[in-house]
Amino acid sequence: MNLPNFREIYRESRTEEEEKRIKNNSFYKFISFIALSLVFVHVRNKNFNIQT
């Protein structure tokens, strides 16, 4: 059974500008998640005097 390439179908339903905006948005959300995670770890370690 040969399944359709859903990623290609999804990509074809959007314009180049929409695709670029979605990629940039997801990239910035990922970077924000990593940055906030690092901040939380730093604050937790500082509050509990845990040495890393």
JOGI-V96205 format. One record per run of one state. SS is the DSSP state (@ for helix, = for strand, . for the rest). FROM is the first residue (numbers start at 1). LEN is the number of residues. If there is no record, write none. Layout:
ss: <SS,SS>
from: <FROM,FROM>
len: <LEN,LEN>
This chain:
ss: <.,@,.,@,.>
from: <1,6,13,16,49>
len: <5,7,3,33,4>
